[in-house]
């Protein structure tokens, strides 16, 4: 549910919503979930925002939806991996 909500939010921000993918993986310690957001390289700045404000806001919204579950949201730079 969290991955779908995050994907919906990110698709509303970017210019290329078809290139948005959100994958969920369990955290290494087994307590919570890691959500990786991948977007078109041209939209990376939109998702991160000035000084990381948009990314921080996305993390806040997803964290509040998660409740007591630990969730980590990473915006992955496709060009570097």
GROMACS elastic network, one bead per residue, 0.5 to 0.9 nm:
[ bonds ]
;  ai    aj funct       b0    kb
    1     4     6  0.52805   500
    1     5     6  0.62781   500
    1     6     6  0.87086   500
    2     5     6  0.51010   500
    2     6     6  0.61035   500
    2     7     6  0.84870   500
    2    24     6  0.86990   500
    2    35     6  0.84224   500
    2    62     6  0.66157   500
    2    65     6  0.71915   500
    2    66     6  0.70451   500
    2    71     6  0.89814   500
    3     6     6  0.51651   500
    3     7     6  0.60402   500
    3     8     6  0.85783   500
    3    22     6  0.60154   500
    3    23     6  0.68437   500
    3    24     6  0.64684   500
    3    35     6  0.66646   500
    3    36     6  0.88508   500
    3    62     6  0.87570   500
    4     7     6  0.50557   500
    4     8     6  0.61532   500
    4     9     6  0.86940   500
    4    22     6  0.76920   500
    5     8     6  0.51424   500
    5     9     6  0.63282   500
    5    10     6  0.87484   500
    5    62     6  0.77070   500
    5    65     6  0.88771   500
    6     9     6  0.51232   500
    6    10     6  0.61688   500
    6    11     6  0.85408   500
    6    22     6  0.74473   500
    6    35     6  0.86088   500
    6    37     6  0.84352   500
    6    58     6  0.74105   500
    6    59     6  0.89158   500
    6    61     6  0.85705   500
    6    62     6  0.67527   500
    7    10     6  0.51913   500
    7    11     6  0.60282   500
    7    12     6  0.86661   500
    7    20     6  0.70065   500
    7    21     6  0.68469   500
    7    22     6  0.59283   500
    7    37     6  0.78497   500
    8    11     6  0.52469   500
    8    12     6  0.64986   500
    9    12     6  0.53448   500
    9    13     6  0.68434   500
    9    58     6  0.78058   500
   10    13     6  0.51826   500
   10    14     6  0.64634   500
   10    17     6  0.78377   500
   10    20     6  0.73927   500
   10    37     6  0.84719   500
   10    39     6  0.87060   500
   10    47     6  0.69677   500
   10    58     6  0.82839   500
   11    14     6  0.55918   500
   11    15     6  0.80103   500
   11    16     6  0.76586   500
   11    18     6  0.78767   500
   11    19     6  0.87623   500
   11    20     6  0.65381   500
   12    15     6  0.83009   500
   12    17     6  0.73753   500
   13    17     6  0.82095   500
   13    43     6  0.85731   500
   13    46     6  0.68549   500
   13    47     6  0.68805   500
   14    17     6  0.59111   500
   14    20     6  0.84082   500
   14    39     6  0.81173   500
   14    40     6  0.85378   500
   14    42     6  0.89143   500
   14    43     6  0.56550   500
   14    44     6  0.83561   500
   14    46     6  0.64491   500
   14    47     6  0.70943   500
   15    18     6  0.89817   500
   15    40     6  0.87427   500
   15    42     6  0.84412   500
   15    43     6  0.66180   500
   15    46     6  0.88287   500
   16    19     6  0.57781   500
   16    20     6  0.74006   500
   16    39     6  0.79200   500
   16    40     6  0.67318   500
   16    42     6  0.86391   500
   16    43     6  0.73022   500
   17    20     6  0.54779   500
   17    21     6  0.89856   500
   17    39     6  0.80874   500
   17    40     6  0.85823   500
   18    21     6  0.82932   500
   18    39     6  0.88337   500
   18    40     6  0.89286   500
   19    38     6  0.76774   500
   19    39     6  0.56009   500
   19    40     6  0.57182   500
   20    37     6  0.72179   500
   20    38     6  0.57306   500
   20    40     6  0.70837   500
   21    36     6  0.80161   500
   21    37     6  0.59315   500
   21    38     6  0.52450   500
   21    39     6  0.66917   500
   22    35     6  0.64017   500
   22    36     6  0.54597   500
   22    38     6  0.63828   500
   22    39     6  0.89033   500
   23    34     6  0.80781   500
   23    35     6  0.56050   500
   23    36     6  0.52758   500
   23    37     6  0.68337   500
   23    38     6  0.84846   500
   24    33     6  0.65018   500
   24    34     6  0.56135   500
   24    36     6  0.65088   500
   25    32     6  0.88206   500
   25    33     6  0.56625   500
   25    34     6  0.50819   500
   25    35     6  0.64850   500
   25    36     6  0.81380   500
   26    29     6  0.82213   500
   26    30     6  0.61674   500
   26    31     6  0.75017   500
   26    32     6  0.61014   500
   26    34     6  0.58014   500
   26    35     6  0.86897   500
   27    30     6  0.52573   500
   27    31     6  0.62231   500
   27    32     6  0.56612   500
   27    33     6  0.51063   500
   27    34     6  0.56077   500
   27    70     6  0.88673   500
   27    71     6  0.84300   500
   27    72     6  0.82279   500
   28    31     6  0.77551   500
   28    32     6  0.87630   500
   28    33     6  0.88841   500
   29    32     6  0.80454   500
   30    33     6  0.80265   500
   31    69     6  0.76603   500
   31    70     6  0.65501   500
   31    71     6  0.87807   500
   32    69     6  0.57387   500
   32    71     6  0.55593   500
   32    72     6  0.79406   500
   33    69     6  0.80448   500
   33    70     6  0.64949   500
   33    72     6  0.63547   500
   33    73     6  0.86181   500
   34    70     6  0.86821   500
   34    71     6  0.59136   500
   34    73     6  0.60132   500
   34    74     6  0.74558   500
   35    71     6  0.73367   500
   35    72     6  0.61034   500
   35    74     6  0.62191   500
   35    75     6  0.85444   500
   36    72     6  0.84458   500
   36    73     6  0.60440   500
   36    75     6  0.59530   500
   36    76     6  0.64842   500
   37    73     6  0.74018   500
   37    74     6  0.61072   500
   37    76     6  0.59572   500
   37    77     6  0.89551   500
   38    41     6  0.87468   500
   38    44     6  0.84837   500
   38    74     6  0.88211   500
   38    75     6  0.63285   500
   38    76     6  0.55047   500
   38    77     6  0.71205   500
   38    78     6  0.68719   500
   39    42     6  0.81251   500
   39    43     6  0.62930   500
   39    44     6  0.63138   500
   39    47     6  0.82990   500
   39    75     6  0.82462   500
   39    76     6  0.79181   500
   39    77     6  0.80205   500
   39    78     6  0.77116   500
   40    43     6  0.53567   500
   40    44     6  0.66185   500
   40    77     6  0.89934   500
   40    78     6  0.79305   500
   41    44     6  0.52906   500
   41    45     6  0.82178   500
   41    77     6  0.72746   500
   41    78     6  0.69001   500
   41    79     6  0.72407   500
   42    45     6  0.71279   500
   42    46     6  0.82803   500
   43    46     6  0.52514   500
   43    47     6  0.65234   500
   43    48     6  0.88433   500
   44    47     6  0.53199   500
   44    48     6  0.62734   500
   44    49     6  0.84344   500
   44    75     6  0.81681   500
   44    76     6  0.87047   500
   44    77     6  0.73721   500
   45    48     6  0.51552   500
   45    49     6  0.56551   500
   45    50     6  0.79518   500
   46    49     6  0.51829   500
   46    50     6  0.83988   500
   46    54     6  0.76816   500
   47    52     6  0.84003   500
   47    54     6  0.60790   500
   47    55     6  0.60603   500
   47    58     6  0.87863   500
   47    75     6  0.79238   500
   48    51     6  0.76529   500
   48    53     6  0.67950   500
   48    54     6  0.54070   500
   48    56     6  0.80451   500
   48    75     6  0.76580   500
   49    52     6  0.50212   500
   49    53     6  0.54118   500
   49    55     6  0.66248   500
   49    56     6  0.88962   500
   50    53     6  0.57554   500
   50    54     6  0.73017   500
   51    54     6  0.83976   500
   52    55     6  0.53518   500
   52    56     6  0.60370   500
   52    57     6  0.86119   500
   53    56     6  0.50469   500
   53    57     6  0.61199   500
   53    58     6  0.86541   500
   54    57     6  0.50205   500
   54    58     6  0.62042   500
   54    59     6  0.86148   500
   55    58     6  0.50825   500
   55    59     6  0.62154   500
   55    60     6  0.86329   500
   55    73     6  0.85325   500
   55    74     6  0.87082   500
   55    75     6  0.78551   500
   56    59     6  0.50652   500
   56    60     6  0.61968   500
   56    61     6  0.87645   500
   57    61     6  0.62607   500
   57    62     6  0.86368   500
   58    61     6  0.52232   500
   58    62     6  0.61640   500
   58    63     6  0.83828   500
   58    73     6  0.82468   500
   59    62     6  0.52216   500
   59    63     6  0.58492   500
   59    64     6  0.84994   500
   59    71     6  0.84332   500
   59    72     6  0.75948   500
   59    73     6  0.61194   500
   59    74     6  0.88977   500
   60    63     6  0.50401   500
   60    64     6  0.61519   500
   60    65     6  0.86361   500
   61    64     6  0.52073   500
   61    65     6  0.62885   500
   61    66     6  0.86875   500
   62    65     6  0.50138   500
   62    66     6  0.61379   500
   62    67     6  0.88871   500
   62    71     6  0.76418   500
   62    72     6  0.89466   500
   62    73     6  0.82417   500
   63    66     6  0.50444   500
   63    67     6  0.65939   500
   63    68     6  0.85239   500
   63    69     6  0.80494   500
   63    70     6  0.75578   500
   63    71     6  0.62847   500
   63    72     6  0.82218   500
   64    67     6  0.54572   500
   64    68     6  0.85440   500
   66    69     6  0.54006   500
   66    70     6  0.72340   500
   66    71     6  0.69999   500
   67    70     6  0.81254   500
   76    79     6  0.88532   500
   76    80     6  0.84626   500
   76    81     6  0.81777   500
   77    80     6  0.57152   500
   77    81     6  0.69023   500
   78    81     6  0.55104   500
